[in-house]
């Protein structure tokens, strides 16, 4: 058994462990993926063995393309070109993921396959429409995922689930084999745990323009242009801006009114008529098969007169000129990715209005033909908070370079009393710690319940008989990391913990002698599961 086949087995164990069937529309049999993994051999492919989830409106040969609507399904004979490129680079497709039906929504609840719950807090939405793809990455099942992004569907789910979402310049990745939403501005997007991983995948699929680094100039809006944000979000955004300034970016205030005005036109103007062009006849012919909210958006769009579309196109052209002039003075604009993080109940109570608020900063990007990158920027009230970089056309990799500019932080894997909601989590947050992702370790560990106050587990690496253990990755500033490590009490220590994707990250380990007589709780799969009994 090689590392790639073991990664596949770990992913399927993780699928069982998290118990989130709503992530998937069609999950491939484990044996089938294992056979493909074995066939890769030792070839030096750039994405060899990376596990990929594919949004259910993108063709995967042999699996139905449903676009979130079973009655619409068809079975493609060939992969969409973007999927074919992933496979050629050595990636393995796990299956197709759930989405807001016909890619119409930013919430992840508009699907007959069920609402996709948030990775960090299942009472909250995962974001849409690329909901299943984002959550598969956030939960450590997939290494990469394909989404689509017309109004923000490759970025809002990234923000809500604490991962990176890269929406390339329109046209950089092919959209053939993708069920269109608004064909003229649709994009295929990439999810990964970090911006660097997403960027590397992009370079394996296309040829983005090279980036020439130097001192970056970062544009941020005046506070009054941000509009209403969820409690704590304005402060979190200010902290992110301060981080980039501390890391060397020159921060300047810019006017983002053109972006905000264009954003209102994507659904409030005539552009929504293109959604009717894509699937409107099907919606009219199968009203009972279509989500009521999706039907209420697409159906009436058939009656929008042509003169409104031409007027709105002229209006967007003028706004784009203003937007590009703003971008000409900076390397990128930094914004909150979205405005709030609603619960499932809040979306159910007012699905259209809540969804509309979420697209305030994302809706204009494709109308203007720009790339965008959403990255984690800490947490608010225990849930992920994210920011978004907007750049000029073909500045895709420059956005990634900017995201990396943030003051250096060191990752830390925690498995017990420092997890979110646990009694020692404050030891991380008080030192500037930020939650990154919920991920499993590789299947090389045993977990023991130690006799400590407060109760803690001990993670021990074993030569055989190991299992994957649920963990969280945090990041701490260099100084905060050093202070934290200096205070870790025996028998715990900080060493390198191997994660399911094979990376080795600093994290909590335990001296084996301390586990003598301690209860082996490995079968629970993690500390929180043990506490739940």
C-alpha positions as CSV (number, residue, x, y, z in Angstrom):
1,X,0.0,0.0,0.0
2,X,1.5,3.4,-1.0
3,X,0.8,6.9,0.4
4,X,-1.8,7.7,-2.3
5,X,-3.9,4.6,-1.7
6,X,-3.7,5.2,2.1
7,X,-4.8,8.8,1.5
8,X,-7.9,7.5,-0.4
9,X,-8.7,5.1,2.4
10,X,-8.4,7.9,5.0
11,X,-10.7,10.1,3.0
12,X,-13.5,7.4,3.0
13,X,-13.0,6.8,6.7
14,X,-13.3,10.6,7.2
15,X,-16.6,10.6,5.2
16,X,-18.0,8.0,7.6
17,X,-16.6,9.9,10.6
18,X,-18.1,13.3,9.8
19,X,-21.6,11.9,8.9
20,X,-22.4,14.6,6.3
21,X,-24.2,12.8,3.5
22,X,-25.6,16.0,2.2
23,X,-22.2,17.0,0.9
24,X,-22.4,14.5,-2.0
25,X,-24.8,13.9,-4.9
26,X,-22.8,11.0,-6.2
27,X,-19.8,9.5,-4.3
28,X,-17.7,7.1,-6.3
29,X,-17.1,3.6,-4.8
30,X,-13.9,3.5,-2.7
31,X,-12.6,0.5,-4.6
32,X,-12.9,2.4,-7.9
33,X,-10.9,5.3,-6.6
34,X,-8.3,2.9,-5.0
35,X,-7.8,1.2,-8.4
36,X,-7.1,4.6,-10.0
37,X,-4.8,5.5,-7.2
38,X,-2.8,2.2,-7.7
39,X,-2.7,2.8,-11.4
40,X,-0.9,6.2,-10.9
41,X,2.2,4.3,-9.8
42,X,5.1,6.5,-9.0
43,X,4.8,8.9,-11.9
44,X,5.9,12.4,-11.1
45,X,2.6,14.1,-11.8
46,X,2.1,17.6,-10.2
47,X,-1.2,16.7,-8.5
48,X,-0.5,13.0,-8.0
49,X,-2.9,11.5,-5.5
50,X,-4.7,14.8,-4.7
51,X,-8.3,14.1,-3.9
52,X,-10.8,16.3,-5.7
53,X,-14.5,16.9,-5.2
54,X,-16.4,18.3,-8.2
55,X,-19.5,20.5,-8.0
56,X,-22.5,18.7,-9.4
57,X,-23.0,21.0,-12.4
58,X,-19.6,20.0,-13.9
59,X,-19.4,16.9,-16.0
60,X,-17.6,13.9,-14.6
61,X,-17.6,10.9,-17.0
62,X,-19.7,8.1,-15.6
63,X,-21.6,10.2,-13.0
64,X,-24.8,12.0,-13.6
65,X,-24.6,15.8,-14.0
66,X,-27.7,17.0,-12.0
67,X,-27.0,20.7,-11.3
68,X,-28.9,19.9,-8.1
69,X,-32.0,18.8,-9.9
70,X,-32.6,15.0,-10.3
71,X,-35.1,15.5,-13.1
72,X,-32.5,17.5,-15.1
73,X,-29.8,14.8,-14.9
74,X,-27.8,13.5,-17.8
75,X,-24.8,11.2,-17.9
76,X,-21.9,12.6,-19.7
77,X,-19.6,10.4,-21.7
78,X,-16.5,12.6,-21.2
79,X,-15.1,14.8,-18.4
80,X,-15.5,18.5,-18.6
81,X,-12.1,19.8,-19.9
82,X,-11.2,21.2,-16.4
83,X,-11.8,17.8,-14.8
84,X,-9.8,16.1,-17.6
85,X,-6.9,18.4,-16.9
86,X,-7.1,17.6,-13.2
87,X,-7.0,13.9,-13.9
88,X,-4.1,14.3,-16.4
89,X,-2.2,16.0,-13.6
90,X,-2.7,13.0,-11.3
91,X,-5.7,14.1,-9.3
92,X,-8.4,11.5,-8.2
93,X,-12.0,12.5,-8.3
94,X,-14.1,11.4,-5.3
95,X,-17.5,12.3,-6.6
96,X,-19.9,15.2,-7.4
97,X,-21.0,17.6,-4.7
98,X,-24.3,19.2,-3.6
99,X,-25.1,22.8,-4.7
100,X,-27.8,25.4,-4.7
101,X,-29.9,24.2,-7.6
102,X,-28.8,25.4,-11.0
103,X,-26.0,27.3,-9.2
104,X,-28.6,29.9,-8.1
105,X,-27.9,31.0,-4.6
106,X,-25.2,31.9,-2.1
107,X,-26.6,29.9,0.8
108,X,-26.2,26.2,0.1
109,X,-29.8,25.3,1.2
110,X,-31.6,25.3,-2.2
111,X,-31.3,21.6,-3.0
112,X,-33.5,18.5,-3.0
113,X,-30.4,16.7,-1.7
114,X,-30.6,18.6,1.5
115,X,-29.1,21.8,2.9
116,X,-25.3,21.5,3.3
117,X,-24.5,22.4,6.8
118,X,-21.5,24.6,7.8
119,X,-18.2,22.7,8.5
120,X,-17.6,24.6,11.7
121,X,-21.2,25.0,13.1
122,X,-23.9,22.9,11.6
123,X,-26.6,25.3,12.7
124,X,-25.2,27.8,10.1
125,X,-25.3,27.7,6.3
126,X,-22.3,26.5,4.4
127,X,-22.7,29.2,1.7
128,X,-23.5,28.5,-1.9
129,X,-23.9,27.6,-4.6
130,X,-20.6,25.5,-4.3
131,X,-21.6,24.3,-0.9
132,X,-20.6,20.6,-1.0
133,X,-17.3,21.3,-2.6
134,X,-16.3,23.8,0.1
135,X,-17.3,21.7,3.0
136,X,-15.6,18.6,1.6
137,X,-12.3,20.5,1.7
138,X,-13.0,22.2,5.0
139,X,-13.7,18.8,6.7
140,X,-10.4,17.3,5.4
141,X,-12.1,14.9,3.0
142,X,-10.9,16.4,-0.3
143,X,-7.6,18.2,-0.9
144,X,-9.0,20.3,-3.7
145,X,-12.5,21.0,-5.1
146,X,-14.0,22.5,-8.1
147,X,-16.8,25.0,-7.8
148,X,-18.4,27.5,-10.1
149,X,-18.6,31.2,-9.5
150,X,-21.0,33.6,-11.2
151,X,-22.1,35.8,-8.2
152,X,-19.7,34.7,-5.5
153,X,-20.2,30.9,-5.3
154,X,-16.5,30.2,-5.2
155,X,-15.8,32.7,-2.5
156,X,-18.7,32.9,0.0
157,X,-18.5,29.2,0.9
158,X,-14.8,29.6,1.3
159,X,-15.3,32.4,3.8
160,X,-18.0,30.5,5.8
161,X,-15.9,27.4,6.1
162,X,-12.4,28.8,6.7
163,X,-10.7,27.8,3.5
164,X,-9.3,29.5,0.4
165,X,-11.5,30.1,-2.7
166,X,-9.8,31.2,-5.9
167,X,-12.0,32.6,-8.7
168,X,-9.7,33.1,-11.7
169,X,-10.0,35.7,-14.4
170,X,-13.0,34.8,-16.5
171,X,-11.9,32.6,-19.4
172,X,-8.7,31.3,-17.8
173,X,-10.4,28.0,-17.0
174,X,-12.7,26.5,-19.6
175,X,-16.4,26.3,-18.8
176,X,-17.3,23.6,-21.4
177,X,-19.0,20.8,-19.7
178,X,-20.5,23.1,-17.1
179,X,-24.2,23.6,-16.8
180,X,-24.5,27.3,-17.4
181,X,-25.9,29.8,-14.9
182,X,-25.1,33.0,-16.8
183,X,-22.9,31.6,-19.5
184,X,-21.2,34.9,-20.4
185,X,-19.8,35.4,-17.0
186,X,-19.6,31.9,-15.4
187,X,-16.3,30.8,-14.0
188,X,-14.9,27.5,-12.7
189,X,-13.4,28.2,-9.2
190,X,-10.9,26.3,-7.0
191,X,-11.2,25.5,-3.3
192,X,-8.2,24.5,-1.2
193,X,-7.1,24.7,2.4
194,X,-4.6,27.5,1.5
195,X,-4.3,30.1,-1.2
196,X,-0.9,28.5,-2.2
197,X,-2.5,25.1,-2.8
198,X,-5.3,26.7,-4.9
199,X,-2.8,28.7,-6.9
200,X,-0.6,25.6,-7.6
201,X,-3.7,23.8,-8.8
202,X,-4.5,26.7,-11.1
203,X,-1.0,26.6,-12.6
204,X,-1.6,22.9,-13.4
205,X,-4.8,23.6,-15.2
206,X,-4.0,26.9,-17.0
207,X,-1.2,29.4,-17.7
208,X,-1.9,32.4,-15.4
209,X,0.2,35.5,-15.9
210,X,3.4,35.5,-13.8
211,X,3.6,37.9,-10.8
212,X,6.3,40.4,-10.2
213,X,6.5,41.0,-6.5
214,X,7.7,44.1,-4.7
215,X,6.0,46.3,-2.2
216,X,2.3,46.0,-2.7
217,X,-0.2,48.8,-2.6
218,X,-3.5,47.6,-1.1
219,X,-6.8,49.5,-1.5
220,X,-9.4,49.4,1.2
221,X,-12.8,51.1,1.3
222,X,-13.8,53.8,3.7
223,X,-15.8,52.4,6.6
224,X,-19.0,54.1,5.4
225,X,-18.8,52.2,2.1
226,X,-18.7,48.8,3.7
227,X,-22.4,49.1,4.7
228,X,-23.9,47.0,7.5
229,X,-21.9,44.0,8.7
230,X,-22.5,41.3,11.2
231,X,-21.5,42.1,14.8
232,X,-17.7,41.9,15.1
233,X,-17.1,41.7,11.4
234,X,-16.0,45.4,10.9
235,X,-13.4,44.9,13.7
236,X,-12.2,41.6,12.2
237,X,-11.8,43.3,8.8
238,X,-9.9,46.2,10.4
239,X,-7.6,43.6,12.1
240,X,-7.0,41.9,8.7
241,X,-6.1,45.3,7.2
242,X,-3.7,46.0,10.1
243,X,-2.1,42.5,9.6
244,X,-1.3,43.3,5.9
245,X,0.0,46.7,6.7
246,X,2.2,45.3,9.4
247,X,3.5,42.8,6.9
248,X,4.6,45.6,4.6
249,X,1.7,46.5,2.3
250,X,1.0,50.1,1.7
251,X,-2.7,50.6,2.6
252,X,-4.7,53.4,0.9
253,X,-8.4,54.2,0.9
254,X,-10.2,53.8,-2.4
255,X,-13.7,54.4,-3.7
256,X,-15.5,51.1,-4.3
257,X,-18.9,52.6,-5.2
258,X,-18.6,51.3,-8.8
259,X,-18.3,47.7,-7.5
260,X,-21.2,48.1,-5.1
261,X,-23.5,49.7,-7.8
262,X,-22.7,46.9,-10.3
263,X,-23.3,44.2,-7.7
264,X,-26.9,45.3,-7.4
265,X,-27.4,44.9,-11.1
266,X,-26.5,41.2,-11.3
267,X,-29.9,40.1,-9.9
268,X,-31.7,43.4,-9.7
269,X,-31.2,44.2,-13.4
270,X,-31.6,42.4,-16.7
271,X,-28.6,40.1,-16.4
272,X,-30.7,37.5,-14.6
273,X,-32.4,36.9,-18.0
274,X,-29.4,34.8,-19.0
275,X,-30.3,32.3,-16.3
276,X,-33.6,31.8,-18.1
277,X,-31.7,31.3,-21.3
278,X,-29.6,28.6,-19.6
279,X,-32.4,26.4,-18.0
280,X,-35.6,28.4,-18.3
281,X,-37.4,26.1,-20.6
282,X,-36.7,23.2,-18.3
283,X,-37.9,25.2,-15.3
284,X,-41.2,26.0,-17.2
285,X,-41.7,22.4,-18.2
286,X,-40.9,20.9,-14.8
287,X,-42.1,23.4,-12.1
288,X,-42.5,20.7,-9.4
289,X,-38.9,19.5,-9.9
290,X,-37.4,22.9,-9.2
291,X,-36.7,24.5,-5.8
292,X,-39.4,27.2,-5.3
293,X,-36.9,30.0,-4.6
294,X,-34.8,29.0,-7.6
295,X,-38.0,28.9,-9.7
296,X,-39.0,32.4,-8.5
297,X,-35.7,33.8,-9.7
298,X,-35.4,32.1,-13.1
299,X,-39.0,31.9,-14.2
300,X,-39.9,35.6,-14.2
301,X,-36.6,36.4,-16.0
302,X,-38.2,35.3,-19.3
303,X,-40.3,38.5,-19.3
304,X,-37.4,41.0,-19.0
305,X,-37.4,43.1,-22.2
306,X,-34.3,43.3,-24.4
307,X,-34.0,47.1,-24.1
308,X,-33.4,46.7,-20.3
309,X,-30.5,44.3,-21.0
310,X,-28.8,46.7,-23.4
311,X,-29.3,49.6,-21.0
312,X,-27.8,47.6,-18.1
313,X,-24.9,46.5,-20.3
314,X,-24.1,50.1,-21.1
315,X,-24.3,51.0,-17.4
316,X,-22.0,48.1,-16.4
317,X,-19.5,49.2,-19.1
318,X,-19.3,52.7,-17.5
319,X,-19.0,51.2,-14.0
320,X,-16.2,48.9,-15.2
321,X,-14.2,51.8,-16.5
322,X,-14.5,53.4,-13.1
323,X,-13.6,50.1,-11.4
324,X,-10.5,49.5,-13.5
325,X,-9.4,53.1,-12.9
326,X,-9.6,52.4,-9.2
327,X,-7.6,49.2,-9.6
328,X,-5.0,51.0,-11.7
329,X,-3.8,52.8,-8.5
330,X,-3.4,49.7,-6.4
331,X,-2.3,46.1,-6.7
332,X,-5.5,44.8,-5.3
333,X,-8.6,45.8,-3.3
334,X,-9.3,44.1,0.0
335,X,-12.9,43.6,1.2
336,X,-14.8,41.4,3.5
337,X,-15.8,38.4,1.4
338,X,-19.4,38.8,2.5
339,X,-21.6,40.6,5.0
340,X,-22.9,38.2,7.6
341,X,-23.1,34.5,8.4
342,X,-26.8,33.4,8.6
343,X,-28.2,30.4,10.3
344,X,-30.2,27.8,8.4
345,X,-33.3,29.1,10.2
346,X,-32.6,32.7,9.2
347,X,-32.3,31.7,5.5
348,X,-35.5,29.6,5.7
349,X,-37.4,32.5,7.2
350,X,-36.3,35.0,4.5
351,X,-34.4,33.2,1.7
352,X,-34.3,35.9,-0.9
353,X,-33.4,38.9,1.2
354,X,-30.7,37.1,3.2
355,X,-29.1,35.7,0.0
356,X,-29.1,39.2,-1.6
357,X,-27.1,40.7,1.3
358,X,-24.4,38.0,1.0
359,X,-23.5,39.1,-2.6
360,X,-22.8,42.8,-1.8
361,X,-19.0,42.5,-2.4
362,X,-18.9,39.5,-4.8
363,X,-21.7,40.1,-7.3
364,X,-19.8,42.6,-9.5
365,X,-16.5,40.6,-10.0
366,X,-17.5,38.7,-13.1
367,X,-19.5,41.5,-14.6
368,X,-16.1,43.4,-14.6
369,X,-14.1,40.4,-15.7
370,X,-11.8,40.3,-12.7
371,X,-10.1,37.6,-10.6
372,X,-10.7,37.3,-6.9
373,X,-9.3,35.3,-4.0
374,X,-11.1,34.6,-0.7
375,X,-8.9,33.7,2.3
376,X,-9.5,33.0,6.0
377,X,-8.9,35.9,8.3
378,X,-9.6,34.6,11.8
379,X,-12.9,33.9,13.5
380,X,-15.7,35.9,14.9
381,X,-17.9,34.3,17.6
382,X,-16.1,31.0,17.0
383,X,-16.9,30.9,13.3
384,X,-14.7,31.6,10.3
385,X,-14.3,35.1,9.0
386,X,-12.8,35.7,5.6
387,X,-11.5,38.6,3.4
388,X,-11.3,38.9,-0.4
389,X,-8.8,40.3,-2.8
390,X,-10.0,41.8,-6.1
391,X,-7.4,42.4,-8.8
392,X,-7.1,43.6,-12.4
393,X,-7.7,41.0,-15.1
394,X,-5.0,38.3,-15.2
395,X,-3.6,39.3,-11.8
396,X,-4.6,36.0,-10.4
397,X,-1.2,35.0,-8.9
398,X,-0.6,38.6,-7.7
399,X,-3.6,38.1,-5.4
400,X,-2.0,35.0,-4.0
401,X,1.3,36.8,-3.4
402,X,-0.6,39.5,-1.5
403,X,-2.5,36.9,0.6
404,X,0.9,35.4,1.6
405,X,2.1,38.8,2.7
406,X,0.3,38.7,6.0
407,X,2.6,38.7,9.0
408,X,4.2,35.3,9.4
409,X,2.3,32.8,11.4
410,X,3.1,29.2,12.4
411,X,0.5,26.4,12.1
412,X,-0.4,24.3,15.2
413,X,-2.4,21.1,15.3
414,X,-4.6,20.6,18.4
415,X,-6.6,17.6,19.3
416,X,-8.0,18.2,22.8
417,X,-8.5,20.9,25.4
418,X,-7.4,23.6,22.9
419,X,-10.1,22.8,20.4
420,X,-12.8,25.4,19.7
421,X,-15.2,25.5,22.7
422,X,-12.8,23.7,25.0
423,X,-11.5,25.1,28.3
424,X,-7.9,25.9,27.1
425,X,-8.8,27.4,23.7
426,X,-8.3,30.8,25.2
427,X,-4.6,30.1,25.4
428,X,-4.6,30.2,21.6
429,X,-6.9,33.1,21.0
430,X,-5.2,35.3,23.7
431,X,-1.9,34.9,21.7
432,X,-3.5,35.9,18.4
433,X,-4.3,32.4,17.4
434,X,-6.7,32.0,14.4
435,X,-8.6,28.9,13.5
436,X,-7.7,27.6,10.0
437,X,-9.4,24.2,9.4
438,X,-10.8,21.1,10.8
439,X,-8.8,18.2,9.5
440,X,-8.0,14.6,10.4
441,X,-4.5,13.3,11.1
442,X,-3.1,10.5,9.0
443,X,-4.1,7.0,10.3
444,X,-0.9,6.6,12.3
445,X,-2.0,7.6,15.8
446,X,-3.6,6.3,19.0
447,X,-5.5,8.7,21.4
448,X,-5.6,8.3,25.1
449,X,-7.6,10.0,27.9
450,X,-5.0,11.4,30.3
451,X,-5.7,11.9,34.0
452,X,-5.2,15.7,34.0
453,X,-7.0,18.8,35.1
454,X,-8.7,19.9,32.9
455,X,-9.1,16.6,31.1
456,X,-6.8,16.3,28.1
457,X,-6.0,13.6,25.5
458,X,-2.6,12.3,24.6
459,X,-1.8,11.7,20.9
460,X,0.8,9.1,20.3
461,X,2.3,8.0,16.9
462,X,2.4,4.2,16.4
463,X,4.2,2.0,14.0
464,X,1.0,-0.1,13.3
465,X,-2.6,-0.2,14.3
466,X,-3.1,3.6,14.1
467,X,-6.2,5.5,13.2
468,X,-7.0,9.0,11.9
469,X,-7.9,11.4,14.7
470,X,-10.0,14.5,14.4
471,X,-7.9,17.7,14.8
472,X,-8.0,21.4,14.2
473,X,-5.2,23.5,12.6
474,X,-4.6,26.9,14.1
475,X,-2.1,29.6,13.3
476,X,-0.2,31.8,15.8
477,X,2.1,34.7,15.3
478,X,5.7,33.8,15.7
479,X,6.0,35.4,19.1
480,X,2.7,34.0,20.3
481,X,3.7,30.5,19.1
482,X,7.0,30.7,21.0
483,X,5.4,31.8,24.2
484,X,2.7,29.1,23.9
485,X,5.2,26.3,23.3
486,X,7.4,27.4,26.2
487,X,4.4,26.8,28.5
488,X,3.2,23.4,27.3
489,X,3.3,21.1,30.4
490,X,4.8,17.6,30.5
491,X,3.8,14.9,29.4
492,X,2.6,16.8,26.4
493,X,5.0,18.3,23.9
494,X,5.0,20.0,20.5
495,X,6.3,17.8,17.6
496,X,5.4,17.2,14.0
497,X,1.9,15.7,13.5
498,X,1.2,14.1,10.1
499,X,-2.2,15.2,8.6
500,X,-4.3,13.1,6.3
501,X,-2.9,14.8,3.2
502,X,0.7,13.8,4.2
503,X,1.8,17.2,5.4
504,X,3.6,17.4,8.7
505,X,2.6,20.3,11.0
506,X,3.7,21.3,14.5
507,X,1.2,20.0,17.0
508,X,0.5,18.3,20.3
509,X,2.0,14.9,21.0
510,X,2.3,12.9,24.2
511,X,5.2,11.0,25.8
512,X,4.3,7.3,25.4
513,X,5.1,6.5,29.1
514,X,2.2,8.8,30.2
515,X,-0.4,6.6,28.5
516,X,0.3,3.6,30.7
517,X,-3.0,2.9,32.4
518,X,-4.8,5.6,30.4
519,X,-8.0,4.7,28.5
520,X,-7.4,4.2,24.8
521,X,-10.2,6.2,23.1
522,X,-8.9,5.9,19.6
523,X,-12.0,4.1,18.4
524,X,-14.0,7.3,19.1
525,X,-12.0,9.1,16.4
526,X,-11.4,12.2,18.4
527,X,-11.6,14.0,21.7
528,X,-15.0,15.7,21.2
529,X,-16.5,12.4,20.2
530,X,-15.1,10.9,23.4
531,X,-16.6,13.7,25.5
532,X,-20.0,13.2,23.9
533,X,-19.9,9.6,25.0
